Every structure is written in C-alpha cells, then in structure tokens.
Amino acid sequence: MRKASSEMALLVVSALSDPLRLRVIRLLQEKKLRYKELMKEVGLQQDKSGKFNYHIEKLKEGGLIVKEEKT
C-alpha cells in the first residue's frame, strides 16, 4: 500500500472508531441533515457544539462526509 493510501486508511479507521461518529454516518445515510438537526438527533445540546464539531471534523478529514454550502 502506498504511503498516501495507508495514511488515508488510517484517517478513515480513526474517524469510524467512535460511536457518536458512527451514529452520524448512519443518520446521514438515511437523509441529509443540517448541523443543528444532527446534534438534536444524536442527543447533544447546543452547549456541546464544540465537542460535536470535533467529531464532524474527524469525519471530514477521513473523507466520510462533506459540507454542502447553503444555496
């Protein structure tokens, strides 16, 4: 495996290693949700948005989710 491929694989495995992130992936497989909707679905309050953002960033780093800009 090339170095870049193994690094990407490590990012993906790391991104999927958390139960909250797995829940986010499952929810997004069902339908598109906005940030606040996702927080509500996983049971986090607004005051935990920093923690939630950390998990969202890990999923983006692993290439598992993308942010769609508002249109």
C-alpha positions, 0 to 999 in steps of 0.5 A: 500500500502506498504511503498516501493510501495507508495514511488515508486508511488510517484517517478513515479507521480513526474517524469510524472508531467512535460511536457518536461518529458512527451514529452520524454516518448512519443518520446521514445515510438515511437523509441529509441533515443540517448541523443543528438537526444532527446534534438534536438527533444524536442527543447533544445540546447546543452547549456541546457544539464544540465537542460535536464539531470535533467529531464532524471534523474527524469525519471530514478529514477521513473523507466520510462526509462533506459540507454542502454550502447553503444555496 
